[in-house]
Amino acid sequence: MKTLKLLIIGLAVLCLKPGFAQEKAGALIGVVSDLENMETLPFVNVVIKDIKGNIIAGGVSDLDGEFNINPIAPGHYTIEASFAGYETEVFKQVKVKSGEKTKLNILLIEGSYELIECVITCQQPVIDITRTVCWWKSCGNILSTGLSDSEIIPLSFSIFPNPSTGELNLKADSEISEVLITNMNGQSVSEISVDNPNDISANLSHLPAATYIVHFSDGISRKSQLWILQH
């Protein structure tokens, strides 16, 4: 009888320990497609937000348009899917169950954008536009190279690892002067300081998992490349 009492007390203590009956994490899976032609879409940003609007997880669809985001604590979330050229799709009160994979197939609608007319006037020509190269930041930020198109040597470079968990390395055969990271909507998210112009490194693990565009220039040529961040 005494042994039975001790066994019951021991089980009660175990049940009171934190985490003893914690729920298992779930996952969010699915496929992103174009609504009009039903073709799958790669590199779509899928973000998971809690009820307060805070981003708690995220991922990017692969070459087949599929995504698998885990682990996710059980609960109700808002899911946002965004991709350049498409309207952002928002799903509210998506329930992620304990120990299960919640499937959410996403259809994106191609967006329509209106071009804004830009008129530049001046009293006399101040820039020879046949001998300039435009940088990405604005129409007014123009680099005068003094070279014709035939004299400009293509910029050779490599960006790695890609995909990455946060580390970004950029090697180039020319001296890089500026590096800018934007999201797929063209919004600037980080500007990297250049210490070694031929070998640039940065830790961008603080950014949400998504597909970004790395823009850089050596003052003559400019390049852009997709870079995938995964956590």
C-alpha positions in Angstrom: 0.0 0.0 0.0 2.8 2.3 0.9 4.5 1.6 -2.4 1.3 2.4 -4.3 1.1 5.8 -2.6 4.7 6.6 -3.4 4.1 5.7 -7.1 1.0 8.0 -7.2 2.9 10.9 -5.7 5.8 10.4 -8.1 3.5 10.5 -11.1 1.8 13.7 -9.8 5.2 15.4 -9.5 6.1 14.4 -13.0 2.9 15.8 -14.3 3.6 19.2 -12.6 7.0 19.6 -14.3 7.1 22.3 -17.0 7.0 21.0 -20.5 5.7 17.6 -19.5 2.5 18.0 -21.4 3.7 20.6 -23.9 2.0 20.4 -27.4 4.1 19.3 -30.3 5.0 21.9 -32.9 3.2 22.0 -36.2 4.2 23.0 -39.8 2.7 25.0 -42.7 3.1 23.5 -46.1 1.6 24.3 -49.5 2.1 25.4 -53.1 2.0 28.9 -54.6 0.5 29.2 -58.1 -0.6 31.9 -60.6 -4.4 32.2 -60.5 -4.7 32.8 -64.3 -2.5 30.1 -65.7 -2.1 27.9 -62.6 1.7 27.7 -63.1 3.6 27.3 -59.9 5.6 30.3 -58.7 9.1 30.0 -57.2 10.8 32.5 -54.8 7.5 33.7 -53.3 7.8 35.1 -49.7 5.5 33.5 -47.2 5.4 35.2 -43.8 3.6 34.0 -40.7 2.4 36.6 -38.2 0.8 36.3 -34.7 -2.3 38.0 -33.5 -0.3 41.2 -32.7 1.1 41.3 -36.2 4.6 40.2 -35.3 6.5 38.0 -37.7 7.2 34.7 -36.0 8.4 32.6 -39.0 8.7 32.7 -42.8 10.0 30.9 -45.8 10.3 31.0 -49.6 8.7 28.8 -52.2 11.2 26.5 -54.1 11.5 26.0 -57.8 8.3 23.9 -57.8 6.4 26.6 -55.9 6.3 24.5 -52.8 7.0 25.8 -49.2 7.4 24.0 -45.9 7.7 26.3 -42.8 8.5 24.6 -39.4 8.5 24.4 -36.5 5.4 26.5 -35.6 3.7 26.5 -32.2 0.0 25.5 -32.4 -2.3 28.4 -32.7 -4.1 30.8 -35.1 -2.0 32.9 -37.5 -2.1 35.4 -40.3 -0.3 34.2 -43.5 1.0 36.7 -46.1 2.3 35.7 -49.5 4.1 38.4 -51.6 5.9 38.3 -54.9 7.1 41.1 -57.3 4.5 41.8 -59.9 1.7 40.2 -57.9 -0.8 41.4 -55.4 -0.1 40.4 -51.8 -2.4 37.6 -50.6 -3.5 37.6 -46.9 -5.0 34.7 -45.0 -6.4 35.3 -41.5 -7.1 32.9 -38.7 -5.2 30.0 -40.2 -5.0 27.2 -37.6 -1.8 25.3 -37.1 -2.5 22.1 -35.2 -0.2 20.3 -32.8 2.1 17.7 -34.4 0.4 18.2 -37.8 1.2 19.7 -41.2 -1.4 22.4 -42.1 -1.7 22.6 -45.9 -2.4 26.0 -47.5 -2.3 26.3 -51.3 -2.0 29.9 -52.4 -3.1 31.5 -55.7 -1.6 34.9 -56.5 -3.2 37.5 -58.8 -0.9 39.4 -61.2 -1.0 43.1 -60.1 -1.6 46.1 -62.3 0.7 49.1 -61.9 0.5 52.6 -63.2 3.6 54.3 -64.6 4.2 57.8 -63.3 5.4 60.4 -65.7 8.7 62.1 -64.7 9.6 65.4 -66.4 13.1 66.9 -66.0 13.7 70.4 -67.1 16.9 72.6 -67.1 18.2 75.7 -68.7 21.1 74.0 -70.4 22.5 70.5 -70.7 24.6 69.6 -67.7 25.1 65.8 -68.3 26.0 63.9 -71.4 23.5 61.1 -71.1 25.3 59.0 -73.7 28.3 58.7 -71.3 26.6 57.9 -68.0 25.5 54.8 -66.1 22.5 55.0 -63.8 22.6 53.6 -60.3 19.6 52.0 -58.6 18.7 54.5 -55.9 17.1 57.3 -57.8 17.0 59.2 -61.2 19.1 61.9 -59.7 21.9 59.7 -58.5 23.8 59.3 -61.8 27.4 58.2 -62.1 29.4 59.9 -64.9 31.9 57.3 -66.1 33.4 59.2 -69.0 33.4 56.0 -71.0 31.4 54.8 -74.0 29.4 51.6 -73.8 32.1 49.7 -75.8 34.8 50.8 -73.2 32.9 49.5 -70.2 34.3 46.1 -69.0 31.6 43.7 -67.6 31.7 43.2 -63.9 32.6 39.7 -62.9 31.4 38.6 -59.5 30.1 35.7 -57.3 27.7 35.8 -54.3 27.7 32.8 -51.9 26.3 30.9 -50.1 23.0 31.1 -51.9 20.6 30.0 -50.3 22.1 31.2 -47.0 21.2 31.2 -43.3 22.4 34.8 -43.0 26.0 35.0 -44.2 26.5 37.0 -47.4 29.8 37.0 -49.3 30.4 39.0 -52.4 33.7 38.7 -54.4 34.4 40.7 -57.5 37.3 41.4 -59.9 36.6 45.2 -59.6 36.5 47.4 -56.5 32.9 47.5 -55.3 31.8 50.9 -54.0 28.2 50.3 -52.9 26.1 47.4 -51.9 22.3 47.6 -51.3 19.9 44.9 -50.3 16.2 45.3 -51.3 13.1 43.0 -51.0 11.2 41.8 -54.0 9.1 45.0 -53.9 12.1 47.2 -54.3 12.2 48.4 -50.7 15.6 48.9 -49.2 16.2 46.6 -46.2 20.0 46.9 -45.6 23.0 48.9 -47.0 26.3 47.0 -46.5 29.4 49.0 -45.6 32.4 48.3 -47.9 35.7 47.6 -46.0 37.4 45.4 -48.6 36.1 46.4 -52.1 37.0 43.1 -53.7 35.8 40.8 -50.9 32.7 41.9 -49.0 31.1 39.9 -46.1 28.0 40.7 -44.1 25.8 38.9 -41.6 22.1 39.4 -42.5 20.6 36.8 -40.2 18.5 39.5 -38.5 16.3 39.8 -41.7 13.2 37.6 -42.1 13.6 34.5 -44.3 12.7 35.7 -47.8 14.1 36.2 -51.3 16.1 39.5 -51.6 17.9 41.3 -54.4 21.6 42.2 -54.0 22.5 45.4 -55.9 26.1 46.6 -56.2 28.3 48.8 -58.4 32.0 49.5 -59.0 31.2 53.0 -60.2 31.1 51.9 -63.9 29.0 48.7 -64.1 26.1 47.8 -61.8 24.7 44.3 -61.1 21.8 42.7 -59.3 21.2 39.1 -58.2 18.6 37.2 -56.3 19.7 36.0 -52.9 17.6 33.6 -50.7 17.7 33.8 -46.9 16.5 30.8 -45.0 16.4 30.3 -41.2 
